[in-house]
Amino acid sequence: MALNGIGIEELPRTTVVDADDMIVVEDLWRTYDMGSEQQVHALRGISLRIRHNEYVAIMGPSGSGKSTLMNLIGCLDTPSKGRYWLNGQLVSDLDDDQLARIRNKEIGFVFQTFNLLARATALHNVELPLIYNGTPSAERIARAKQTLADVGLDSRMMHKPNELSGGQRQRVAVARALVNNPSIILADEPTGNLDSKTGLEIMALFDQLHARGNTIVLVTHEADIAQFAHRVVHIRDGQIFSDEPSSRRR
């Protein structure tokens, strides 16, 4: 069943992935063995399609399965059952080394806790993904500088995290996510450690990134933050409960 043309999609058994699809998830399950023959089903047969340049928020309470879904979309985990295509590539069956390469090439992560190296400058923090993929030094530095400038931090490149405000640290994290020109930006509670004013500034930055053509998947439990997206998917008990346009698009 579809809601207003972009709702819950019942994907066929032989799924067609076309050029407009960034993420296609088909009957995705994630089951954890808890011992004594006990199992916990964190995800229960989720099917979902996200197009290029969509801006989607995934919402749900603690224990709903949204973090598990985020880990699978981010190639940080593999499903127990089902299939997942990212940018046209079937990634659900890849091994750990292959998944690591996909993460570095295709996905830009923004976390609630920033995850910056405390003793490194903003510039070096943003360089890190390029170091991992072997980009030559001169190109690496030039791209990191340009990406920091793109998020408004050209005057703070040589500052370390403890010399930056929370909002500036999150901008460094956004720049690090962007520097590899990833297929998607996956943001996990990106305003969770920020005051409300700074949080709005970061969400305005995500608006700018989306306007430039980036695909953004935002994971949050805050309804007001989710409304910055153009589409909101609610997860409950490991299943999609609703999938509809945000109030910005109604």
Backbone torsions as a table, in degrees:
resi	resn	phi	psi	omega
1	MET	NA	140.1	179.8
2	ALA	-114.2	144.6	175.7
3	LEU	-109.0	113.8	179.2
4	ASN	53.4	32.8	174.0
5	GLY	84.6	-13.5	-178.1
6	ILE	-131.4	24.6	-173.6
7	GLY	-87.1	-151.6	-177.5
8	ILE	-62.0	126.6	-175.9
9	GLU	-110.9	122.8	174.8
10	GLU	-81.7	99.3	-176.8
11	LEU	-75.9	136.5	-179.4
12	PRO	-67.9	164.8	-179.0
13	ARG	-61.3	-38.6	174.0
14	THR	-100.9	92.9	-172.1
15	THR	-76.1	133.8	175.2
16	VAL	-97.4	121.0	177.6
17	VAL	-106.6	117.7	-176.6
18	ASP	-107.6	-179.5	-171.0
19	ALA	-66.2	-21.6	180.0
20	ASP	-84.5	-8.1	-176.2
21	ASP	-85.2	127.0	170.9
22	MET	-94.9	-45.9	-179.5
23	ILE	-128.1	127.5	171.9
24	VAL	-130.5	121.3	-179.6
25	VAL	-118.4	128.0	-176.4
26	GLU	-124.8	114.6	174.1
27	ASP	49.3	53.1	-173.8
28	LEU	-85.3	127.8	176.4
29	TRP	-122.9	145.7	168.7
30	ARG	-136.4	114.9	-175.4
31	THR	-118.6	133.8	179.3
32	TYR	-111.3	129.9	174.9
33	ASP	-83.5	122.6	-175.8
34	MET	-103.2	7.6	-178.8
35	GLY	88.7	162.6	-179.4
36	SER	52.4	37.4	177.8
37	GLU	62.5	19.8	178.3
38	GLN	-96.8	136.2	179.4
39	GLN	-126.8	146.5	174.5
40	VAL	-118.3	124.7	179.7
41	HIS	-95.8	98.0	-179.2
42	ALA	-73.4	-35.1	173.0
43	LEU	-126.0	141.1	-173.5
44	ARG	-128.6	72.7	172.1
45	GLY	76.9	46.8	-179.1
46	ILE	-80.1	133.2	171.5
47	SER	-123.3	132.0	-171.2
48	LEU	-156.4	144.6	177.3
49	ARG	-132.4	127.4	177.3
50	ILE	-124.3	127.2	-176.5
51	ARG	-86.6	164.2	172.2
52	HIS	-55.7	137.9	176.8
53	ASN	64.5	19.8	168.9
54	GLU	-80.9	157.7	177.2
55	TYR	-126.6	102.0	-169.6
56	VAL	-119.3	133.1	172.5
57	ALA	-104.2	136.4	174.2
58	ILE	-109.9	119.3	-175.8
59	MET	-117.0	157.3	174.3
60	GLY	167.1	153.1	177.8
61	PRO	-71.6	171.7	175.9
62	SER	-57.3	132.1	179.8
63	GLY	86.5	3.4	-177.0
64	SER	-77.3	-24.0	-176.9
65	GLY	111.0	-0.9	-176.7
66	LYS	-66.8	-37.0	178.2
67	SER	-68.8	-36.8	176.1
68	THR	-63.3	-43.9	178.1
69	LEU	-63.0	-40.3	177.7
70	MET	-60.4	-43.3	-179.5
71	ASN	-63.8	-35.2	178.7
72	LEU	-73.4	-43.2	177.6
73	ILE	-62.1	-37.4	-179.5
74	GLY	-82.1	5.2	179.8
75	CYS	58.7	29.4	173.7
76	LEU	-90.1	-9.4	-179.0
77	ASP	-151.4	166.5	178.6
78	THR	-119.9	147.3	-177.7
79	PRO	-73.6	153.6	172.9
80	SER	-76.3	-27.5	-179.5
81	LYS	-158.3	151.6	177.6
82	GLY	102.8	177.3	-176.1
83	ARG	-130.8	151.5	-178.0
84	TYR	-141.3	123.0	174.7
85	TRP	-108.2	133.5	174.8
86	LEU	-121.5	117.6	178.8
87	ASN	53.1	42.2	176.0
88	GLY	86.8	-6.4	-178.1
89	GLN	-106.1	130.8	175.7
90	LEU	-74.1	109.1	-174.3
91	VAL	-106.8	-8.1	-174.9
92	SER	-66.8	-19.6	-178.6
93	ASP	-104.9	8.2	-176.7
94	LEU	-77.4	155.1	176.5
95	ASP	-84.7	178.3	-172.8
96	ASP	-61.8	-42.1	-179.8
97	ASP	-65.3	-40.5	178.3
98	GLN	-66.4	-39.0	178.1
99	LEU	-64.9	-37.6	178.3
100	ALA	-61.7	-40.6	178.5
101	ARG	-66.5	-39.5	177.4
102	ILE	-62.9	-44.4	179.9
103	ARG	-58.9	-43.7	-177.0
104	ASN	-69.5	-34.7	-174.7
105	LYS	-88.0	-40.8	-166.0
106	GLU	-105.2	-19.6	-168.7
107	ILE	-125.6	129.7	171.9
108	GLY	-106.2	118.9	-176.1
109	PHE	-97.6	136.9	170.3
110	VAL	-126.6	120.4	-174.9
111	PHE	-109.4	158.7	177.9
112	GLN	-59.6	-36.7	-174.2
113	THR	-95.9	13.7	175.4
114	PHE	70.4	-46.4	179.0
115	ASN	56.4	46.2	177.6
116	LEU	-96.8	150.7	173.9
117	LEU	-74.2	121.7	-171.3
118	ALA	-64.1	-34.1	-175.4
119	ARG	-94.1	2.5	-177.9
120	ALA	-103.4	150.7	176.9
121	THR	-71.6	166.4	175.0
122	ALA	-56.5	-41.6	-179.2
123	LEU	-61.1	-46.2	-178.4
124	HIS	-67.7	-37.6	176.7
125	ASN	-59.1	-40.8	-179.2
126	VAL	-73.1	-29.3	178.5
127	GLU	-67.6	-24.3	-167.2
128	LEU	-51.5	-48.8	179.7
129	PRO	-59.8	-31.3	179.9
130	LEU	-74.6	-32.2	174.4
131	ILE	-63.5	-43.9	-177.6
132	TYR	-63.8	-32.1	-178.0
133	ASN	-97.3	7.7	171.7
134	GLY	81.6	20.7	177.8
135	THR	-65.0	133.5	179.4
136	PRO	-57.5	150.4	-170.7
137	SER	-55.7	-49.2	-176.3
138	ALA	-62.4	-44.0	178.2
139	GLU	-66.1	-39.7	-179.4
140	ARG	-59.6	-48.9	-177.8
141	ILE	-65.9	-41.8	-179.7
142	ALA	-62.6	-43.6	-179.6
143	ARG	-68.2	-39.5	178.7
144	ALA	-64.4	-41.9	178.6
145	LYS	-63.2	-43.5	-179.0
146	GLN	-65.3	-39.8	-178.7
147	THR	-68.5	-38.8	174.6
148	LEU	-63.0	-39.9	176.6
149	ALA	-63.0	-37.3	-178.9
150	ASP	-63.2	-27.4	179.3
151	VAL	-102.3	13.9	173.0
152	GLY	83.2	24.0	-177.1
153	LEU	-120.1	27.6	-178.3
154	ASP	-63.8	-22.3	179.8
155	SER	-92.7	0.2	-175.2
156	ARG	-122.8	18.7	-172.0
157	MET	-63.6	-32.8	-175.0
158	MET	-96.4	10.2	177.7
159	HIS	-88.5	146.4	175.7
160	LYS	-89.2	162.6	-175.1
161	PRO	-53.3	-37.6	-178.5
162	ASN	-73.2	-5.1	176.2
163	GLU	-102.1	6.3	-178.4
164	LEU	-118.6	152.1	173.7
165	SER	-72.9	168.6	178.4
166	GLY	-58.9	-42.2	178.7
167	GLY	-65.3	-37.9	177.8
168	GLN	-67.6	-38.9	177.2
169	ARG	-62.4	-39.9	179.0
170	GLN	-69.1	-31.9	174.6
171	ARG	-65.6	-37.1	173.9
172	VAL	-61.4	-43.3	179.5
173	ALA	-63.2	-38.7	177.4
174	VAL	-65.3	-43.1	178.2
175	ALA	-60.8	-42.3	177.7
176	ARG	-61.2	-37.5	178.5
177	ALA	-67.6	-29.3	-174.4
178	LEU	-89.5	-20.8	-164.6
179	VAL	-63.4	-24.7	179.2
180	ASN	-91.6	6.6	-175.5
181	ASN	52.1	58.4	-174.3
182	PRO	-71.7	164.0	176.3
183	SER	-70.6	-38.7	179.4
184	ILE	-135.6	153.2	169.2
185	ILE	-106.2	122.3	-179.8
186	LEU	-110.3	110.7	-174.2
187	ALA	-111.4	119.3	-177.9
188	ASP	-104.3	104.7	-180.0
189	GLU	48.1	55.4	-171.4
190	PRO	-68.0	-14.8	178.8
191	THR	-108.1	6.4	-172.1
192	GLY	-62.1	-29.5	-179.5
193	ASN	-104.7	17.5	-176.0
194	LEU	-117.6	151.4	172.6
195	ASP	-69.3	166.7	-171.3
196	SER	-62.6	-39.9	-179.4
197	LYS	-64.8	-46.3	179.4
198	THR	-66.7	-36.6	177.2
199	GLY	-59.7	-40.7	178.0
200	LEU	-65.6	-35.2	177.5
201	GLU	-65.0	-40.4	178.6
202	ILE	-67.3	-39.3	178.5
203	MET	-67.7	-33.1	174.2
204	ALA	-63.9	-35.8	176.4
205	LEU	-64.4	-41.4	176.8
206	PHE	-62.7	-36.8	175.1
207	ASP	-58.1	-43.1	-179.9
208	GLN	-64.4	-42.5	180.0
209	LEU	-62.9	-41.3	178.4
210	HIS	-64.6	-40.2	179.0
211	ALA	-63.1	-26.8	178.2
212	ARG	-80.7	-7.0	176.4
213	GLY	114.4	2.1	-179.3
214	ASN	-74.4	143.1	169.6
215	THR	-87.7	128.2	-175.0
216	ILE	-125.7	129.8	171.6
217	VAL	-118.1	117.8	-174.5
218	LEU	-110.9	123.1	178.3
219	VAL	-104.5	123.3	-175.7
220	THR	-155.3	157.2	170.9
221	HIS	-107.7	2.3	-177.3
222	GLU	-98.2	118.7	-175.8
223	ALA	-63.4	-37.2	-178.0
224	ASP	-68.9	-33.9	176.4
225	ILE	-71.0	-40.2	-179.7
226	ALA	-60.3	-30.3	-177.4
227	GLN	-70.8	-10.9	172.8
228	PHE	-69.3	-26.7	176.4
229	ALA	-72.3	171.3	178.7
230	HIS	-98.6	-10.4	-178.1
231	ARG	-148.6	137.8	-176.9
232	VAL	-124.4	122.3	177.0
233	VAL	-106.9	121.1	179.1
234	HIS	-98.8	128.4	177.8
235	ILE	-106.5	134.9	176.2
236	ARG	-144.7	128.6	177.8
237	ASP	52.4	40.0	174.5
238	GLY	77.0	10.9	179.8
239	GLN	-133.1	159.6	175.8
240	ILE	-77.0	120.1	-179.6
241	PHE	-89.6	-39.7	176.5
242	SER	-154.4	158.4	-177.6
243	ASP	-153.0	107.3	-171.4
244	GLU	-153.5	163.7	176.4
245	PRO	-62.2	147.7	174.4
246	SER	-73.3	169.7	-178.6
247	SER	-62.6	-22.0	177.4
248	ARG	-67.2	-23.2	-174.7
249	ARG	-107.6	2.5	-177.4
250	ARG	-89.5	NA	NA
